[in-house]
């Protein structure tokens, strides 16, 4: 029993210690962001690597999400005679919740793990140590551009996800199930508010992007410099990012849309 309590205490202290290191690491990254103005090419390259290369999974997932959402809503609302509300319900669901949340989770599973593995392998092969020997700060040179690119990419991908998913719902509702086009778009325009719905969804995606980028680069930088350590770091990136996104989504939804 004593060993079990000691083990729990050790894990708790290790978690607090890692959280403290993560916050100090974040301060280093934020101090390095202004220097990105002088090296925009690094950020553009990383935006292409983590943002543009994630477009395929985002677009395909969004299309099927919208189609499934339109089908389920039509079958459910038709029983209440409220199938005309499909457009507004679909748009509100996507811009408020599914767009930012699913985009952040997909991004963490694809681009986030890629960032973690890349930085972790650079650490394992002592490339980061070599930079330090040449008086080059690896946090400013390697980590900060990747963090900035990931942070910028998530909100843009979330907007694309929501737009494509709405079109997917339109395809099913109007093209396959026969709902009137003007009803679909009219209900959406009538009930979706730019400030309360769209802007709040963008704010969510910005926060999710910040957290996912932070976790991805920190796990890579803090990984044990072995192949096993890097693989465990990528797993932690997915798990911690997903749980953080879901927890933050609950908190932000309560603040934004709660009474």
N, C-alpha and C positions, 0 to 999 in steps of 0.2 A: 504494500500500500504506500509506503514511504517513497519507494522508487517511482511509482506511478505519479505521485504528487510532484516529486522532483522533476520528472520528465515533462509534466504539464507546465510547471513553472519555467523550465528552461525554454520550452517552445514559445511560451508567451513573451519572455524576455527577448528571445531572438526575433520574434515578430515586431516588437516595439523597436528593437535596434535597427531592423531593416527599414521600418517606416521612417525612422529618423534619418538614416542614410539616404533614403529616397527623397526626403524633403530637402536635404542639403544638396543633393544632386540636381534637383529641380532648380534651386537657386543658381547653380552654376550654369544651367542651360539658359535660364532667363537672362543672365548677364551676357551670354554669348549671342543672343538673338539680334541685338542692334548691329552687330558686325555683319549680319547676313545682307545688310543693305549694300555693303561693299563687295559681296560675293553672291549676287543673285543667281548666277549660273548653277551653283551647287543646289540651291533650293529648287530651281526649275527641273534639274535632273532628277531630284528625289520625288518631286510631284509627279513626274512622268512614271517613275518606278513604282510608287506606292498608290498613286491615284488613277492615272490613265490605265495602268495594267490591271486595275481592279474593276474597270468598267464592265467587262463581260459578265462577271458573276453578279454584279449589282443589277445590270439591266435584265438579265435572264431571271434572276430571283424576283425582281420587282414585277415583271410581266406575269409570272405565275402567281405571285401573291395577290396582285390585283384581280386576276381572273378568278381565283378561288374565293376571294372576298366578295366579288360581285355575285358569284353563283350562290354562295351561302346566304348572303343578304337577301337576294331575290326570293329564294325558297322560304326564308324565315319571315320576311316582311309581307310576302304575298298572303300568308295566312291571316294577317291583320288588315289586309287591304291597304297597305302603306308602301307598296313597291315603288311609288313615285319618289320616295325618300332615299333611294339607293345612292344617287349621286352625292347628296350631302353627307350621308353616313360614311360612304367610302372615302370621300375626301377628308373628312374630319378624323377618321380613324388613322389615315395615312400620315397626314401632315402633323397631327398631334403626337402620335405614338409609334406606329409601325415603321414609318419612314426613318426617323432618327435612331430608334432602337435597333432595328434589324440591320441598318447600314453599319452602325458601330460594331455590332457583333460580327457581321460578315467581314468587316475591315480588320478587326482584331484577329480573326481566324486566318485571314489570308495575308494582308500586308503587315499586320502587327507581328506575327510570327516570323515573317521574312526579315523585318528590321531587327528583331531579337537575335535571330540566327546569324545575320550578317555581322552585327556588332560583337556578338559572342565569339564568332570565329576569328574576327580581327584581334580580339583579346587573347584567344587561345594560341594564335600564331604569332603573338607578340608584336603585331603591327602598331597597336596603341602604345606599347612601351617604347617602340622605336620612334614614334612621334614625340614622346616626352623627352627622349634623349636628344632630339633635334630642336628642343625648345618650342615645339608646336603643341598647343593645348588640344588633346583629342576630343574633349567635350565641345569646344568651340568649332573645331574643324570637321569632326565626324558626326557627333551626336546632335548638335543644334540644327544643322540643315535638315536632318531626317525628322527631328521633332517638329520643326516648322512646317515641313511638307505634309506630314501626317495630320497635323492640326488643321491645315488649310483644306486638305482633301476630303475629310469626313463631312463637313457641312455641304460641300459641293456635290458629293456623291449622294447625300441624303436628299437633296433637292431633286436630283435625277431619279433616284429611287421612287420618290413620291409621284413625280410626273409620269413616269413609265407605268407605275402601278395603277394610277388613275385611268390611264389609257387602256390598261388591261381590263379594268372593271368596266370601262365603256364598251370594249369589244364584246364581252360576255353579255352585259345587260342589254345593250342596244342591238349589237350584231347578231347574237344568238338567241336571246330570250325575247326580243321584240319590244323592249321599252322605248318610248319615244325619245329621240335625241334632245329635243328642246327641254323635256322634263329632266333628263339627266343633268345637263349643264345648267339649266335654270335653277334647280334646287341647290346645286353646288354653289352657284354665285349668290344665292339668297341667304344661305346659312353659314358659309365659311367666311369668317372675318379675317382681314389681313393682319390686324394688330394682335387680336386675341388668339388666333389659331396659327397662322403661317409664321409670324415673327416668333412666337413662343416655341414653335417647332424648330426654327432655325437656332434659337438660343440653346435649346436642348442639344442639337447636333454639335454646336460649338463646344459645349461643356464635355460632351461625350468624346469628341475628337481630342480635346486637351488631355483627358484622363487616359484614353487608349494610347495616345502617343507617348505620354509620360511613362506608363507601365511598360510599353514595348521597348523603349530605349533603355530604361533603367534595368529591366531584367537582362537585357543583353550585356550591358556594361558591368553588372554585378554578378554575372554568371561565373560559375567555376570554370576555369580555362581547360576543360576537357570535353570530349565529344559527348559524354554522358551529362556533364554539367550544362552544356548548351541545349541538349534535348530537353532536359528538365526545365530550363528557363523558358523555352518556347511553350511548354505545357502550362507553366505558371502564367505566361502572358495571356493565353486564351481564357483560363479559368478566372484570373483576377480581373481581367478586362470585362468579361461577361457579367460577373457578379457586381462589379462596380457600376456598370451601365444600368443594370436592372435596379439596383438600390438607388442610384441617383435619379432614375426615371420616376420611381415612386415619390421621392422627396420633392422633385421639381414639379411633378403633376399636382401634388398636394398644395404646393405654394402657388402655382399658376392657375389651376382650375378648381381648387377647393373653395368652399364657401368661407 
